[in-house]
Amino acid sequence: MSSQFDRLRGLTIFDDKGEVKRLAEKVVGEIDPDVTIDRMRKLDFSYIFILLKKQKSIEVELGRPEIEASQEWRRGYIDQTLQKKIENAIAQL
């Protein structure tokens, strides 16, 4: 399946806020189980996640291309850029 907008189906993983959150939770949980997603919000072409560990928080922005490239995340196909952004944010906590 193409990572671009599917005109026949109308929706992509980017449009499913719950699926994007589950994707981020999976990546975060694999890196550091003590980190949680405190909040998330959708912008035009990205999602902003607030990661929380103890009393520290950090914001990480995941763009549409990274999220779309990770649409097969349940099969283990996660975009390396998305993974690296989350890893770097957690390292700063």
N, C-alpha and C positions, 0 to 999 in steps of 0.2 A: 504494500500500500504506500502511496506517495506521502511524503511528509507535508506536502502543500495542502491547501484547503481543498477538500473533496466536494466538488460542486454537486455531485449526485446525492451524497449523504447529508451535506449541509453543515455538519459539525466535525470538529477535530478534537484531539485530546486537549488542546489549549482551551477550548470552549467549555470543558467539563471541570469545573473548579474542584469538585471532590476527587476526581482522578488525578489532577495535578497535585493536590495535597497528599494523596496516598503515595504518589511517586516521590515527592520530597521527603515524606516521613520514612520511606524505605531507605533512601540514600542516607539520611541523617542517622537513622537507627543503626545502620551498618558501620558508620564511621564512629559514632559515639552515642551509645544508648542513653546517656545521661542528658543529652540535649533534646529539647522539645521545641515544637513550633508553637510559639506564643500567639502569633497573629499572622494573617496573610491578607493581601489585597491585590486585586487585579487592576493593572493599568491598561492602556490601549494595546501595547505589544509585549507586556511582561507581567510577571507576578512578583510582588515584594513579600518576602518572608522575614519575620522577626524570630530569630532563633534565641533560645533562652537556656542558660546553664547556670544553676544556682542563682546568684543575683546579677549576673552579667547577661547582656543581650547584644545582639548584632543583627544588622539588616543585610539581606542578600537578595539580589535581583536576578531572576531567571527569565531569560528572553524567550520569545515565541519559537525561534529556530531551535534552541536547545531542548525545549519541552517537546516540540514536534518530532525532533530526532530521537526522542526517548519514548515514543509511543508504544514500543514493544518492551517496555520496562519489566513487565511481568515475566518475560522470557529471558531477562538478564541483559537486554540491550539498552544501556543507558549512555547518553551522550557524554563524552569525556569532558567537554567544557562545563556542562552542568555539574558533573561530579566534582570537578576541580574547584568550581566556585563555592560549592558547599563545603568541601574540605578546607579551603582557605579561610572561609568565614568561621568554621568551627575551631580552627587552629588559633584564631584571634581571641577566642573566648577565654 
